[in-house]
Amino acid sequence: MASTVEGDVGTVEELVEVLWPVFQELSLNKLATSLGASEQALRLIISIFLGYPFALFYRHYLFYKDSYLIHLFHVFTGLSIAYFNFGAQLYHSLLCIVLQFLILRLMGRTVTAVLTTFCFQMAYLLAGYYYTATGNYDIKWTMPHCVLTLKLIGLAVDYFDGGKDQNSLSSEQQKYAIRGVPSLLEVAGFSYFYGAFLVGPQFSMNHYMKLVQGQLTDIPGKIPNSTIPALKRLSLGLVYLVGYTLLSPHITEDYLLTEDYENQPFWFRCMYMLVWGKFVLYKYVTCWLVTEGVCILTGLGFNGFEENGKAKWDACANMKVWLFETTPRFTGTIASFNINTNAWVARYFFKRLKFLGNKVLSQGLSLLFLALWHGLHSGYLVCFQMEFLIVIVERQAARLIRESPALSNLASITVLQPFFYLVQQTIHWLFMGYSMTAFCLFTWDKWFKVYKSIYFLGHVFFLSLLFILPYIHKAMVPRKEKSKKIE
């Protein structure tokens, strides 16, 4: 009798083991469908929010504990998140981390190590893009891997700088240079930190080690008083998440490809692109605000104190929300969006091209690198090419207004400033949407079709201004000789 019962129990346990993953898949699938999202998107959101219980556990049980325990916790939680989202494909990140550690140890603090790191990590990422590419935006292992790629390249550069004479480094390079020799566990913990593994933000190895050593706190010797700042960013992230969830079924990039869109009046097509261009960025804003809250909760977001003694928690900020929502300029949006990635590119790529002696060329190459880092689709190249063009034209226009007495006087009229602001914002978000169209539609046949439907307005407008503005500047800005005579 007992053996029969034991057999039944064993059978039930085996059945549960087989069926539980199936039930789990069904429930996630159902929930994702009811929310109008894909299952992979739901897994991503769940994983990002899991950072909060992980951060609370770290605060209460691991803060000021032995470093190896903290590293192990970060590795275990990061690998768990990777497995939950991508299954056995987590081996891609694991392989690149181990090989990166070997490159540092075997090649040392050399230019060869930096170049090998850059070539290998970028080649691995681009190969991943090539073999997994589809015509749509898919959440797959390459998404966190692009974040990891920058981390590991930055690690190699900082390790290289650590072997130089401090006097030969800039103050910024001294801040990030790694003087010690990181262990495999430290590199893995840095790479898999749950608050940034999936979508960023970027941070340096030195900053991570300060976290592990308990230095990132506003109250020395105690857990950081960061709960309220973390909840503020979480709350803001939830506002954007709700807004995106409610609007996403009604404002989609798929509509841009429909005959209905093509048959709409020209003004409607432009206005739809403007609204969609603003709205489509909210999914990125949501992810970055939520993950920033996780980083603040752990202490990683601690960034010293203001002059009045108030703690700053913006070390991991990827968004300046107020600037993002109010700036009428493209450069303002760039400065407010994906801040840490832009800072990484400036620090490890743009400034390292100083030897070229041409700021515009360095900027162009940096944007080309960013385009390739995002993926191999032509849409990325077109998007960043537009960014490059728009920024150049915007700077020309700003210089013209600043140096032309007539235009600067006109711009300073208080009554007209709301009108100017409205015009600027309309141009700003219309052509931001124009650029994002290529970014989100990926393949040339899709973005070309949409651009054709609005007569390549963005390219025509900014290329025309690029050639016309210098002549307007010449006509409206008095020469220095004339200015001196007038004086």
The 8 nearest C-alpha neighbors of each residue, nearest first, counted from 0:
[[1, 3, 2, 4, 5, 6, 7, 8],
 [2, 0, 4, 3, 5, 6, 7, 8],
 [1, 3, 5, 0, 4, 6, 7, 8],
 [4, 2, 6, 0, 1, 5, 7, 8],
 [5, 3, 7, 1, 6, 2, 8, 0],
 [6, 4, 2, 8, 7, 3, 9, 1],
 [5, 7, 3, 9, 4, 8, 2, 10],
 [8, 6, 4, 10, 9, 5, 11, 3],
 [7, 9, 5, 11, 10, 6, 4, 12],
 [8, 10, 6, 12, 7, 11, 5, 13],
 [9, 11, 7, 13, 8, 12, 14, 6],
 [12, 10, 14, 8, 13, 9, 15, 7],
 [13, 11, 15, 9, 14, 10, 8, 16],
 [12, 14, 16, 10, 11, 15, 9, 17],
 [15, 13, 11, 17, 12, 16, 18, 10],
 [14, 16, 12, 18, 17, 13, 19, 11],
 [17, 15, 13, 14, 19, 18, 12, 20],
 [16, 18, 14, 15, 19, 13, 20, 21],
 [19, 17, 21, 15, 20, 16, 14, 22],
 [18, 20, 22, 21, 15, 16, 17, 23],
 [21, 19, 23, 22, 18, 24, 17, 16],
 [20, 22, 18, 24, 19, 23, 25, 17],
 [23, 21, 25, 19, 24, 20, 26, 18],
 [22, 24, 20, 26, 21, 25, 19, 27],
 [23, 25, 21, 27, 22, 26, 28, 20],
 [26, 24, 28, 22, 23, 27, 29, 21],
 [25, 27, 29, 23, 28, 24, 30, 22],
 [28, 26, 30, 24, 29, 25, 31, 23],
 [27, 29, 25, 31, 26, 38, 30, 24],
 [30, 28, 26, 32, 31, 27, 25, 33],
 [29, 31, 33, 27, 32, 28, 26, 34],
 [30, 32, 36, 34, 28, 38, 29, 33],
 [33, 31, 35, 29, 34, 30, 36, 28],
 [32, 34, 30, 35, 31, 29, 36, 28],
 [35, 33, 31, 32, 36, 30, 244, 37],
 [34, 36, 32, 33, 31, 37, 248, 244],
 [37, 35, 31, 34, 32, 40, 38, 41],
 [38, 36, 40, 39, 31, 41, 32, 35],
 [37, 39, 41, 31, 40, 28, 42, 27],
 [40, 38, 42, 41, 37, 138, 43, 84],
 [39, 41, 43, 37, 38, 42, 44, 36],
 [42, 40, 38, 44, 43, 39, 31, 45],
 [43, 41, 39, 45, 40, 44, 46, 84],
 [42, 44, 40, 46, 41, 45, 39, 47],
 [43, 45, 41, 47, 46, 42, 40, 48],
 [46, 44, 42, 48, 43, 47, 49, 41],
 [47, 45, 49, 43, 44, 48, 42, 80],
 [46, 48, 44, 49, 45, 50, 43, 290],
 [47, 49, 50, 45, 46, 51, 44, 289],
 [50, 48, 46, 51, 47, 52, 45, 53],
 [49, 51, 53, 48, 194, 47, 293, 52],
 [50, 52, 54, 53, 49, 293, 48, 55],
 [53, 51, 55, 54, 50, 49, 56, 48],
 [52, 54, 50, 56, 51, 55, 57, 49],
 [55, 53, 51, 57, 52, 297, 56, 50],
 [56, 54, 52, 58, 57, 53, 51, 59],
 [57, 55, 53, 59, 54, 58, 60, 52],
 [56, 58, 61, 54, 55, 60, 59, 62],
 [59, 57, 55, 62, 56, 60, 61, 54],
 [58, 60, 56, 57, 55, 61, 62, 222],
 [59, 61, 57, 56, 58, 62, 64, 55],
 [62, 60, 57, 64, 58, 63, 59, 69],
 [61, 63, 58, 64, 57, 60, 213, 59],
 [64, 62, 213, 61, 65, 212, 211, 66],
 [63, 65, 61, 62, 66, 68, 69, 60],
 [66, 64, 68, 67, 63, 69, 61, 212],
 [65, 67, 69, 68, 211, 70, 64, 212],
 [66, 68, 70, 69, 65, 71, 184, 185],
 [69, 67, 71, 66, 70, 65, 72, 64],
 [70, 68, 72, 66, 71, 67, 73, 61],
 [69, 71, 188, 67, 73, 72, 68, 74],
 [72, 70, 74, 68, 69, 73, 75, 67],
 [71, 73, 69, 75, 70, 74, 76, 68],
 [74, 72, 192, 70, 188, 76, 71, 75],
 [73, 75, 188, 71, 77, 191, 72, 76],
 [74, 76, 72, 78, 77, 73, 71, 79],
 [77, 75, 79, 73, 78, 74, 72, 193],
 [76, 78, 191, 193, 74, 80, 79, 75],
 [77, 79, 81, 75, 80, 76, 74, 82],
 [80, 78, 76, 82, 77, 81, 83, 75],
 [79, 81, 83, 77, 78, 82, 46, 76],
 [80, 82, 78, 84, 79, 83, 89, 85],
 [81, 83, 86, 79, 85, 84, 80, 89],
 [84, 82, 80, 81, 86, 85, 79, 42],
 [85, 83, 81, 82, 42, 86, 80, 43],
 [84, 86, 82, 88, 81, 83, 140, 89],
 [85, 87, 82, 88, 83, 84, 89, 81],
 [86, 88, 89, 90, 82, 85, 81, 91],
 [89, 87, 90, 86, 85, 91, 140, 82],
 [88, 90, 87, 91, 81, 92, 82, 85],
 [89, 91, 93, 88, 92, 94, 87, 95],
 [92, 90, 94, 89, 93, 88, 95, 140],
 [91, 93, 95, 94, 90, 89, 96, 144],
 [94, 92, 90, 96, 91, 95, 97, 89],
 [93, 95, 91, 97, 92, 96, 90, 98],
 [96, 94, 98, 92, 97, 93, 99, 91],
 [95, 97, 99, 93, 98, 94, 92, 100],
 [98, 96, 100, 94, 99, 95, 93, 101],
 [99, 97, 101, 95, 100, 96, 94, 102],
 [100, 98, 102, 96, 101, 97, 95, 103],
 [99, 101, 97, 103, 98, 102, 183, 96],
 [102, 100, 98, 104, 99, 103, 105, 97],
 [101, 103, 99, 105, 100, 104, 106, 98],
 [104, 102, 107, 100, 101, 106, 105, 99],
 [103, 105, 101, 107, 102, 106, 100, 180],
 [104, 106, 102, 107, 103, 101, 112, 100],
 [107, 105, 112, 102, 103, 104, 109, 108],
 [108, 106, 103, 104, 109, 105, 112, 102],
 [109, 107, 159, 162, 158, 106, 112, 110],
 [108, 110, 111, 112, 107, 159, 106, 113],
 [109, 111, 113, 112, 114, 108, 159, 115],
 [110, 112, 109, 114, 113, 115, 106, 116],
 [111, 113, 115, 109, 110, 106, 114, 116],
 [114, 112, 110, 116, 111, 115, 155, 156],
 [113, 115, 117, 111, 116, 112, 118, 110],
 [116, 114, 112, 118, 113, 117, 119, 111],
 [117, 115, 113, 119, 114, 118, 120, 112],
 [116, 118, 114, 115, 120, 119, 152, 121],
 [117, 119, 115, 121, 116, 120, 122, 114],
 [120, 118, 122, 116, 121, 117, 115, 123],
 [119, 121, 123, 122, 117, 118, 148, 116],
 [120, 122, 124, 123, 118, 119, 117, 125],
 [121, 123, 119, 125, 124, 120, 118, 126],
 [124, 122, 126, 120, 121, 125, 119, 127],
 [123, 125, 127, 121, 126, 122, 120, 128],
 [126, 124, 128, 122, 127, 123, 121, 129],
 [125, 127, 129, 123, 128, 124, 122, 130],
 [128, 126, 124, 125, 130, 129, 131, 123],
 [127, 129, 125, 126, 131, 132, 130, 374],
 [128, 130, 126, 127, 132, 131, 125, 375],
 [131, 129, 127, 128, 132, 126, 125, 133],
 [130, 132, 128, 129, 127, 133, 139, 141],
 [133, 131, 128, 129, 130, 134, 127, 135],
 [134, 132, 135, 131, 136, 137, 130, 129],
 [133, 135, 442, 441, 132, 136, 440, 376],
 [136, 134, 133, 137, 440, 441, 132, 439],
 [135, 137, 138, 134, 133, 439, 441, 440],
 [138, 136, 139, 135, 133, 39, 132, 142],
 [139, 137, 39, 142, 136, 40, 140, 141],
 [138, 140, 141, 142, 137, 85, 84, 39],
 [139, 141, 142, 85, 143, 144, 88, 138],
 [142, 140, 144, 139, 143, 145, 127, 128],
 [141, 143, 144, 140, 145, 139, 138, 197],
 [144, 142, 197, 146, 145, 141, 198, 140],
 [143, 145, 141, 147, 146, 142, 148, 140],
 [144, 146, 148, 147, 143, 142, 141, 124],
 [147, 145, 143, 144, 148, 149, 199, 150],
 [146, 148, 144, 150, 145, 149, 151, 143],
 [149, 147, 145, 151, 150, 146, 120, 144],
 [150, 148, 152, 147, 151, 146, 153, 145],
 [151, 149, 147, 153, 148, 152, 154, 146],
 [150, 152, 154, 148, 153, 149, 147, 155],
 [151, 153, 149, 155, 154, 150, 117, 116],
 [154, 152, 156, 150, 151, 155, 149, 157],
 [153, 155, 151, 157, 152, 156, 158, 150],
 [156, 154, 158, 152, 153, 157, 113, 159],
 [155, 157, 159, 153, 158, 154, 113, 160],
 [158, 156, 176, 160, 154, 159, 177, 155],
 [157, 159, 177, 161, 155, 156, 160, 154],
 [158, 160, 108, 156, 161, 157, 162, 109],
 [161, 159, 157, 176, 162, 163, 158, 156],
 [162, 160, 176, 177, 178, 158, 159, 163],
 [161, 163, 160, 159, 108, 164, 178, 158],
 [164, 162, 160, 161, 165, 167, 159, 168],
 [163, 165, 166, 167, 162, 168, 161, 160],
 [166, 164, 168, 167, 163, 173, 161, 169],
 [165, 167, 164, 168, 169, 163, 173, 170],
 [166, 168, 165, 164, 169, 163, 173, 172],
 [169, 167, 165, 166, 172, 173, 170, 164],
 [168, 170, 172, 171, 173, 167, 166, 165],
 [171, 169, 173, 172, 174, 168, 165, 175],
 [170, 172, 174, 169, 173, 175, 168, 346],
 [171, 173, 169, 175, 174, 170, 168, 176],
 [174, 172, 170, 176, 171, 175, 168, 169],
 [173, 175, 171, 172, 176, 170, 205, 169],
 [174, 176, 172, 173, 157, 205, 177, 203],
 [175, 177, 157, 161, 160, 173, 172, 174],
 [178, 176, 161, 158, 157, 179, 175, 205],
 [179, 177, 161, 176, 180, 162, 158, 160],
 [178, 180, 177, 181, 161, 158, 176, 162],
 [179, 181, 182, 178, 177, 158, 104, 103],
 [182, 180, 185, 179, 186, 183, 184, 100],
 [183, 181, 185, 184, 186, 180, 100, 187],
 [182, 184, 186, 185, 187, 100, 181, 97],
 [183, 185, 187, 182, 186, 188, 70, 71],
 [186, 184, 188, 182, 187, 183, 181, 189],
 [185, 187, 183, 189, 184, 188, 190, 182],
 [188, 186, 190, 184, 189, 185, 191, 183],
 [189, 187, 70, 74, 185, 73, 191, 190],
 [190, 188, 186, 187, 192, 191, 185, 207],
 [191, 189, 187, 188, 192, 186, 147, 196],
 [190, 192, 77, 188, 74, 196, 189, 193],
 [191, 193, 73, 194, 189, 196, 188, 190],
 [194, 192, 77, 196, 195, 191, 50, 76],
 [195, 193, 192, 50, 293, 294, 290, 196],
 [194, 196, 199, 200, 193, 197, 192, 198],
 [195, 197, 193, 191, 192, 199, 198, 143],
 [196, 198, 143, 195, 199, 142, 146, 47],
 [199, 197, 195, 143, 196, 200, 146, 286],
 [200, 198, 195, 201, 196, 146, 197, 287],
 [199, 201, 195, 339, 315, 317, 202, 198],
 [200, 202, 199, 339, 340, 150, 203, 343],
 [203, 201, 200, 206, 204, 315, 207, 150],
 [202, 204, 206, 205, 207, 175, 201, 154],
 [203, 205, 207, 206, 208, 154, 189, 202],
 [206, 204, 208, 203, 207, 175, 209, 177],
 [207, 205, 209, 203, 204, 208, 210, 202],
 [206, 208, 204, 210, 209, 205, 203, 189],
 [209, 207, 211, 205, 210, 206, 212, 204],
 [210, 208, 212, 214, 206, 207, 211, 215],
 [209, 211, 207, 213, 208, 215, 212, 214],
 [212, 210, 208, 213, 209, 66, 207, 69],
 [211, 213, 209, 210, 214, 208, 66, 63],
 [214, 212, 210, 211, 63, 215, 209, 62],
 [213, 215, 209, 212, 216, 210, 219, 211],
 [216, 214, 210, 298, 213, 301, 209, 299],
 [215, 217, 223, 218, 214, 298, 219, 301],
 [216, 218, 223, 219, 310, 224, 215, 301],
 [217, 219, 216, 221, 223, 220, 222, 224],
 [220, 218, 221, 216, 217, 214, 222, 223],
 [219, 221, 218, 222, 213, 216, 63, 214],
 [222, 220, 218, 219, 223, 216, 217, 62],
 [221, 223, 224, 58, 216, 62, 218, 220],
 [224, 222, 216, 225, 217, 218, 298, 221],
 [223, 225, 226, 222, 217, 218, 216, 227],
 [224, 226, 223, 228, 296, 227, 229, 295],
 [225, 227, 229, 228, 296, 224, 230, 295],
 [226, 228, 230, 229, 225, 231, 224, 296],
 [229, 227, 231, 225, 230, 226, 232, 295],
 [230, 228, 292, 226, 295, 227, 232, 231],
 [231, 229, 233, 227, 232, 228, 234, 226],
 [232, 230, 234, 228, 229, 233, 227, 235],
 [231, 233, 235, 292, 229, 234, 230, 288],
 [234, 232, 230, 289, 236, 231, 235, 292],
 [235, 233, 237, 231, 236, 232, 230, 238],
 [234, 236, 232, 238, 237, 233, 231, 239],
 [235, 237, 285, 288, 233, 239, 234, 289],
 [236, 238, 240, 234, 239, 235, 241, 233],
 [239, 237, 235, 241, 236, 240, 242, 234],
 [238, 240, 242, 236, 237, 241, 285, 243],
 [239, 241, 237, 243, 242, 238, 285, 244],
 [242, 240, 244, 238, 243, 239, 237, 245],
 [243, 241, 239, 245, 240, 244, 246, 238],
 [242, 244, 240, 246, 241, 245, 247, 239],
 [245, 243, 241, 247, 242, 246, 240, 34],
 [246, 244, 242, 243, 247, 241, 248, 249],
 [245, 247, 243, 249, 244, 248, 250, 242],
 [246, 248, 250, 249, 244, 243, 245, 251],
 [249, 247, 246, 250, 251, 245, 35, 244],
 [248, 250, 247, 246, 251, 245, 254, 275],
 [251, 249, 247, 248, 246, 275, 252, 254],
 [252, 250, 253, 254, 249, 247, 248, 275],
 [251, 253, 254, 255, 250, 440, 256, 439],
 [254, 252, 251, 255, 256, 257, 440, 250],
 [253, 255, 257, 256, 252, 251, 260, 250],
 [256, 254, 252, 253, 257, 260, 449, 251],
 [257, 255, 254, 253, 449, 258, 260, 445],
 [256, 258, 254, 259, 260, 255, 261, 253],
 [259, 257, 261, 260, 262, 256, 255, 254],
 [258, 260, 262, 257, 261, 263, 254, 256],
 [259, 261, 263, 258, 257, 262, 255, 254],
 [262, 260, 258, 259, 263, 452, 257, 268],
 [261, 263, 259, 260, 258, 264, 265, 257],
 [262, 264, 260, 261, 267, 268, 259, 265],
 [265, 263, 267, 266, 268, 262, 261, 260],
 [264, 266, 268, 267, 269, 263, 453, 452],
 [265, 267, 269, 268, 264, 270, 263, 271],
 [268, 266, 270, 264, 269, 265, 271, 263],
 [269, 267, 265, 271, 266, 270, 272, 263],
 [268, 270, 272, 266, 267, 271, 273, 265],
 [269, 271, 273, 267, 272, 268, 266, 274],
 [272, 270, 274, 268, 273, 269, 275, 267],
 [271, 273, 275, 269, 270, 432, 274, 276],
 [272, 274, 429, 270, 276, 432, 428, 271],
 [275, 273, 271, 277, 276, 272, 278, 270],
 [274, 276, 278, 272, 277, 273, 279, 271],
 [432, 277, 275, 273, 274, 279, 278, 272],
 [278, 276, 274, 275, 279, 280, 428, 273],
 [277, 279, 275, 280, 281, 276, 274, 243],
 [280, 278, 281, 276, 277, 275, 282, 251],
 [279, 281, 278, 283, 282, 277, 284, 276],
 [282, 280, 284, 283, 279, 278, 285, 239],
 [281, 283, 285, 284, 280, 286, 279, 243],
 [282, 284, 286, 281, 285, 280, 287, 279],
 [283, 285, 281, 287, 282, 286, 288, 280],
 [286, 284, 236, 282, 283, 288, 239, 287],
 [287, 285, 283, 289, 284, 288, 290, 282],
 [286, 288, 290, 284, 289, 285, 291, 317],
 [287, 289, 236, 291, 285, 290, 232, 286],
 [288, 290, 233, 292, 236, 286, 291, 287],
 [291, 289, 293, 287, 292, 288, 194, 286],
 [290, 292, 288, 294, 293, 289, 287, 316],
 [291, 293, 229, 295, 289, 232, 290, 294],
 [294, 292, 290, 296, 291, 295, 51, 194],
 [293, 295, 299, 291, 300, 297, 292, 296],
 [296, 294, 300, 298, 292, 229, 293, 297],
 [295, 297, 293, 294, 229, 225, 298, 226],
 [298, 296, 294, 54, 295, 299, 293, 58],
 [299, 297, 295, 300, 215, 301, 296, 216],
 [298, 300, 294, 301, 297, 295, 210, 215],
 [299, 301, 295, 314, 312, 315, 294, 298],
 [302, 300, 312, 298, 299, 215, 314, 311],
 [303, 301, 314, 311, 312, 313, 300, 304],
 [302, 304, 311, 310, 301, 305, 217, 312],
 [305, 303, 310, 311, 309, 308, 306, 302],
 [304, 306, 308, 309, 307, 310, 311, 303],
 [307, 305, 308, 304, 309, 310, 303, 311],
 [306, 308, 305, 309, 304, 310, 311, 303],
 [309, 307, 305, 306, 304, 310, 303, 311],
 [308, 310, 305, 304, 307, 311, 306, 303],
 [311, 309, 304, 303, 217, 305, 308, 312],
 [310, 312, 302, 304, 303, 313, 301, 309],
 [313, 311, 301, 300, 302, 314, 295, 310],
 [312, 314, 316, 315, 300, 311, 302, 301],
 [315, 313, 300, 302, 316, 301, 312, 299],
 [316, 314, 300, 313, 291, 200, 317, 294],
 [317, 315, 313, 318, 314, 291, 338, 339],
 [316, 318, 338, 337, 339, 287, 315, 200],
 [319, 317, 336, 335, 316, 320, 337, 338],
 [320, 318, 335, 322, 321, 323, 336, 317],
 [319, 321, 323, 322, 318, 324, 335, 336],
 [320, 322, 324, 323, 319, 325, 326, 335],
 [321, 323, 325, 326, 320, 324, 319, 335],
 [324, 322, 320, 335, 332, 321, 325, 326],
 [323, 325, 321, 322, 320, 326, 332, 319],
 [326, 324, 322, 323, 321, 327, 424, 320],
 [325, 327, 322, 328, 331, 323, 324, 332],
 [326, 328, 424, 423, 427, 325, 420, 329],
 [329, 327, 331, 330, 326, 427, 332, 423],
 [330, 328, 332, 331, 427, 333, 390, 327],
 [329, 331, 333, 328, 332, 334, 390, 393],
 [332, 330, 334, 328, 329, 333, 326, 335],
 [331, 333, 335, 329, 334, 323, 330, 336],
 [332, 334, 330, 336, 331, 335, 329, 337],
 [335, 333, 331, 332, 336, 330, 338, 319],
 [336, 334, 319, 332, 323, 318, 333, 322],
 [335, 337, 318, 338, 333, 334, 332, 317],
 [338, 336, 317, 340, 339, 318, 341, 335],
 [337, 339, 317, 341, 336, 340, 342, 318],
 [340, 338, 342, 341, 201, 317, 337, 200],
 [339, 341, 343, 342, 338, 337, 201, 344],
 [340, 342, 344, 338, 343, 339, 345, 337],
 [341, 343, 339, 345, 340, 344, 346, 338],
 [344, 342, 340, 346, 341, 345, 347, 339],
 [345, 343, 348, 341, 347, 342, 346, 349],
 [344, 346, 349, 342, 343, 348, 350, 347],
 [347, 345, 343, 344, 350, 348, 342, 349],
 [346, 348, 344, 343, 345, 351, 349, 350],
 [347, 349, 344, 351, 345, 350, 346, 352],
 [350, 348, 345, 352, 351, 361, 365, 344],
 [349, 351, 352, 353, 348, 346, 345, 347],
 [350, 352, 348, 353, 349, 347, 354, 346],
 [353, 351, 350, 354, 349, 355, 361, 348],
 [352, 354, 355, 351, 350, 356, 349, 357],
 [353, 355, 352, 356, 351, 357, 350, 361],
 [356, 354, 353, 357, 352, 361, 360, 358],
 [355, 357, 354, 353, 358, 352, 361, 360],
 [358, 356, 360, 355, 359, 361, 353, 354],
 [357, 359, 361, 360, 362, 356, 353, 355],
 [358, 360, 362, 361, 357, 363, 364, 391],
 [361, 359, 363, 357, 362, 358, 364, 355],
 [362, 360, 358, 364, 359, 363, 349, 352],
 [361, 363, 365, 359, 360, 364, 358, 366],
 [362, 364, 360, 366, 365, 361, 359, 367],
 [363, 365, 367, 361, 366, 362, 368, 360],
 [366, 364, 362, 368, 367, 363, 349, 361],
 [365, 367, 369, 363, 368, 364, 383, 370],
 [368, 366, 364, 370, 369, 365, 363, 371],
 [367, 369, 365, 371, 366, 370, 372, 364],
 [370, 368, 366, 372, 367, 371, 365, 373],
 [369, 371, 367, 379, 373, 380, 372, 368],
 [372, 370, 374, 368, 373, 369, 375, 367],
 [371, 373, 369, 370, 374, 368, 145, 121],
 [372, 374, 370, 371, 369, 379, 375, 145],
 [375, 373, 371, 372, 376, 128, 370, 379],
 [374, 376, 371, 377, 128, 129, 125, 373],
 [375, 377, 441, 378, 374, 442, 379, 380],
 [376, 378, 380, 379, 442, 443, 441, 381],
 [377, 379, 437, 441, 438, 381, 376, 380],
 [380, 378, 438, 382, 370, 377, 381, 376],
 [379, 381, 377, 370, 383, 378, 382, 384],
 [380, 382, 384, 378, 379, 383, 385, 437],
 [383, 381, 434, 379, 385, 384, 380, 438],
 [384, 382, 386, 385, 380, 381, 366, 387],
 [383, 385, 381, 387, 386, 382, 380, 388],
 [384, 386, 388, 382, 383, 387, 389, 381],
 [387, 385, 383, 389, 384, 388, 390, 382],
 [386, 388, 384, 385, 390, 389, 383, 391],
 [389, 387, 385, 391, 386, 390, 384, 392],
 [388, 390, 386, 392, 391, 387, 393, 385],
 [389, 391, 393, 387, 392, 388, 386, 394],
 [392, 390, 394, 388, 389, 393, 395, 387],
 [393, 391, 395, 389, 394, 390, 465, 396],
 [394, 392, 390, 396, 395, 391, 389, 397],
 [395, 393, 397, 391, 392, 396, 398, 390],
 [394, 396, 392, 398, 393, 397, 399, 391],
 [395, 397, 399, 393, 398, 394, 392, 400],
 [398, 396, 394, 400, 399, 395, 401, 393],
 [399, 397, 401, 395, 396, 400, 402, 394],
 [398, 400, 396, 402, 397, 401, 472, 403],
 [401, 399, 406, 397, 407, 403, 398, 402],
 [400, 402, 398, 399, 407, 403, 397, 406],
 [403, 401, 399, 400, 398, 476, 404, 407],
 [402, 404, 476, 406, 400, 405, 399, 475],
 [405, 403, 407, 406, 408, 402, 476, 401],
 [406, 404, 408, 403, 407, 409, 475, 400],
 [405, 407, 409, 400, 403, 408, 404, 410],
 [406, 408, 410, 404, 400, 409, 401, 405],
 [409, 407, 411, 405, 406, 410, 404, 412],
 [408, 410, 406, 407, 411, 412, 405, 415],
 [411, 409, 407, 408, 412, 406, 416, 415],
 [410, 412, 408, 409, 413, 407, 416, 415],
 [413, 411, 409, 410, 415, 414, 416, 408],
 [412, 414, 416, 415, 411, 417, 410, 409],
 [415, 413, 412, 416, 417, 418, 411, 419],
 [414, 416, 418, 413, 412, 417, 419, 410],
 [415, 417, 419, 413, 418, 414, 420, 412],
 [418, 416, 420, 419, 415, 421, 414, 413],
 [419, 417, 421, 416, 415, 420, 422, 414],
 [420, 418, 416, 422, 421, 417, 423, 415],
 [419, 421, 417, 423, 418, 422, 416, 424],
 [422, 420, 418, 424, 423, 419, 425, 417],
 [423, 421, 419, 425, 420, 424, 426, 418],
 [424, 422, 420, 426, 327, 421, 425, 427],
 [423, 425, 327, 427, 421, 426, 422, 428],
 [424, 426, 422, 427, 423, 428, 429, 421],
 [427, 425, 423, 429, 424, 428, 430, 422],
 [426, 428, 424, 425, 429, 430, 423, 431],
 [429, 427, 431, 273, 430, 425, 426, 432],
 [430, 428, 273, 426, 432, 431, 427, 425],
 [429, 431, 433, 432, 428, 427, 434, 457],
 [430, 432, 428, 434, 433, 429, 427, 276],
 [276, 431, 433, 435, 430, 429, 273, 272],
 [432, 434, 430, 436, 431, 435, 429, 457],
 [435, 433, 382, 431, 436, 432, 437, 430],
 [436, 434, 438, 432, 437, 433, 439, 431],
 [437, 435, 433, 434, 439, 438, 440, 432],
 [436, 438, 378, 446, 440, 435, 439, 382],
 [439, 437, 435, 378, 379, 436, 382, 441],
 [440, 438, 436, 441, 437, 435, 378, 252],
 [439, 441, 437, 446, 438, 436, 442, 445],
 [442, 440, 378, 376, 439, 438, 437, 377],
 [443, 441, 444, 445, 378, 376, 377, 440],
 [442, 444, 446, 445, 447, 377, 378, 441],
 [443, 445, 447, 442, 446, 448, 441, 449],
 [446, 444, 448, 443, 447, 442, 440, 449],
 [445, 447, 437, 449, 448, 443, 440, 444],
 [448, 446, 450, 444, 445, 443, 449, 451],
 [447, 449, 451, 445, 446, 450, 444, 452],
 [450, 448, 452, 446, 451, 447, 255, 256],
 [451, 449, 455, 447, 452, 453, 448, 446],
 [450, 452, 454, 448, 449, 453, 455, 447],
 [451, 453, 449, 450, 454, 261, 448, 455],
 [454, 452, 451, 450, 455, 456, 449, 265],
 [453, 455, 451, 456, 452, 450, 459, 457],
 [456, 454, 450, 458, 451, 457, 453, 459],
 [455, 457, 459, 454, 458, 460, 453, 450],
 [458, 456, 460, 459, 455, 430, 461, 433],
 [457, 459, 461, 460, 456, 455, 462, 385],
 [458, 460, 456, 462, 457, 461, 463, 455],
 [461, 459, 457, 463, 458, 462, 456, 464],
 [462, 460, 464, 463, 458, 459, 465, 457],
 [463, 461, 465, 464, 459, 458, 460, 466],
 [462, 464, 461, 460, 465, 466, 459, 467],
 [465, 463, 467, 461, 466, 462, 468, 460],
 [464, 466, 462, 463, 392, 467, 468, 461],
 [467, 465, 464, 463, 468, 469, 462, 470],
 [466, 468, 464, 470, 469, 465, 463, 471],
 [467, 469, 471, 470, 464, 466, 472, 465],
 [470, 468, 472, 471, 467, 473, 466, 465],
 [471, 469, 473, 472, 468, 467, 474, 466],
 [470, 472, 468, 474, 473, 469, 475, 467],
 [473, 471, 469, 475, 470, 474, 476, 399],
 [474, 472, 470, 471, 476, 475, 469, 477],
 [473, 475, 471, 472, 476, 470, 477, 469],
 [476, 474, 472, 473, 403, 471, 477, 405],
 [475, 477, 403, 472, 473, 474, 402, 478],
 [478, 476, 481, 482, 475, 479, 473, 474],
 [477, 479, 481, 480, 482, 476, 473, 483],
 [478, 480, 482, 481, 483, 477, 484, 476],
 [479, 481, 483, 478, 482, 484, 477, 485],
 [482, 480, 484, 478, 483, 479, 485, 477],
 [481, 483, 479, 485, 480, 484, 478, 486],
 [482, 484, 486, 480, 481, 485, 479, 478],
 [485, 483, 481, 486, 482, 480, 479, 478],
 [486, 484, 482, 483, 481, 480, 479, 477],
 [485, 483, 484, 482, 481, 480, 479, 477]]
